[in-house]
């Protein structure tokens, strides 16, 4: 039909070419699209406006220092660009493959990273390798501490006491036999597993029970200041570790108040004694039992304490909402520490933006 029209009617050819020209992106189309995104509200744009990303460059570059085998070949991606890639991943809980696709597909992601049309985009392998470098160098915890110091230096000193809490971070369930699970718990290697199978098995993860329901994964233990609701410190363990095991390790001695809030899982003679020795004032929830129920005064005390203690649950709620409550994918304790650390840091970054822009 097109050939017929072209041969018998020059107008048809002109009209077709005119249609093709109309579909070509104009000079200002990209800017118009971004302007509409801003009108709807782009949280990543606010992050870029407020956060000084260069403060992280020195530490990241130090962790990546490797002698190049040859000066030939293309240079690697910028450290800050790659770090921001990991922040996006932590905010939205994307796999490396989905993250690569979203950077290619979404205007807001590419603008956040400073990637324009025609620029190279990090692929999933590059993202994986960069995160591995940071995880093995343990630099993410140091970056978290550096940003916390930035907060303190810029008017967000930890104050009004602190709240300690823990959240189970679920990971994909491992399908092992009972004998294999026994050997894993005993710290033994499974001789029958091939190298390929070993690479797909997480032998650091554990089961736990909460409210009668079983969970498979790790725990994110955090300490939050009451005043600004920043995560001031964190510990990552497997899910079987009781919350009280890392309780006092999380406490911030620099908080302006000695008050500490926590739920009933942290109440024990050992914890109470340690808090007293360190000069903290405990506000830990009471827990009744069948033999000894809580008095009305104790119940009222729990309600009073929960008004402050529940703020830590808000943080876990925000993290779960952003990630869609989906599983955290990663094999091995070192990788999970890195991913949870990035998730905690991403929360602090967005919390800082919220406080300085409202």
Residue, then its C-alpha position, 0 to 999 in steps of 0.5 A: x500500500x505504501x509503495x502504491x501510494x508513493x508511486x501514484x501520489x507524492x502526497x502520501x510519501x510526504x505525509x508518511x515522512x512527516x509522521x516519522x519526523x513527528x515521532x522523533x524526540x525533540x530538543x526539549x522533550x527530555x527536560x519536559x518529561x523530567x519536569x513532569x516527574x518533578x511535579x508528581x514528586x521524585x524522591x531521588x531528585x531530592x536526594x541529589x539536591x541535599x546529599x553531598x555524595x562526594x563525602x563518600x568518595x575517598x573511603x570508597x576509592x581506598x577500598x577499590x584501590x587495585x593496580x591495573x594490569x594494563x593501561x589499555x582498555x576502558x576505564x571503570x565506572x565512577x565510584x560515586x555513580x556506582x555507590x548511588x546505584x547501590x543506594x537505589x538497589x537498597x531503596x527498592x530491593x531490586x536484583x542486579x538484573x532488574x536494577x540494570x533494566x530499571x536504570x535503562x528504562x526509568x528517567x528518574x533513575x538515570x537522572x539520579x545517576x547522571x546518566x544521559x542518553x548515549x552514556x554507558x550503563x553499568x550491567x548486572x555483573x558490574x553492579x555485583x562486582x562493585x558490591x562485592x568489593x565493598x562487602x569484602x572490604x567492610x567499607x559499608x559499615x565505615x561509610x555508615x559511621x561516617x555519615x552518622x558523624x556528618x549528621x552529628x556535626x550538622x545539628x543532628x546529634x543523638x538526643x532524648x534517649x534511644x530505642x533498640x529493636x530487631x527485625x527479621x529479614x527473610x531470605x529464600x528458603x534452602x531445601x536441605x535434608x535433615x542430615x545436611x542441616x545438622x552438619x551445617x549447624x555443626x559447622x561441617x562441610x557437605x562433602x556430597x555437594x558439588x562446587x556449583x551447588x555450594x555456590x548456591x547454598x547459604x550455610x550462614x542463614x538460620x530458622x527462628x520462631x516468632x509468635x508461633x510462626x517460623x522464619x528463615x533469614x537474618x536479623x537487623x538489630x538497630x539502635x535509634x535516637x528518639x530525637x531525630x529517629x536516625x539509625x545510630x548503630x546496627x548489628x546483623x546476625x542470623x535469625x536464631x540469635x536472640x535480640x538480647x545477645x546484642x542489646x548493650x553492644x548497640x547502645x550509643x554512649x554519646x546520646x544526650x539522654x541515658x534513657x533506653x527503650x526496648x520491648x520485653x524480649x530484651x528484659x533479663x537480669x543480665x541486661x538490667x544489670x549491664x544497663x545499670x553498670x553503664x549508667x542507662x535508665x531502662x524503659x523495657x516492656x514488661x511481659x506477663x505469663x500464665x502464672x504471673x499476669x501483669x498488674x494494671x499498673x504494669x499494663x499502663x506502664x507498657x502503654x506509656x513506654x510503647x508510645x516511644x518504643x514503637x517508633x523503631x517499628x516505624x523504621x522497619x515498616x518504612x523499610x518493608x514498604x519500600x522493598x515491598x516486603x519481598x525477600x532479600x537475596x544474597x548468599x553468605x553472611x558477608x553479602x547480607x551484612x553489606x545489603x542490610x547495611x546499605x538498607x540502613x544507610x539508605x534510610x538515614x539518607x532519606x530521613x535526613x532529606x525529609x528533615x532538612x526539606x520540611 
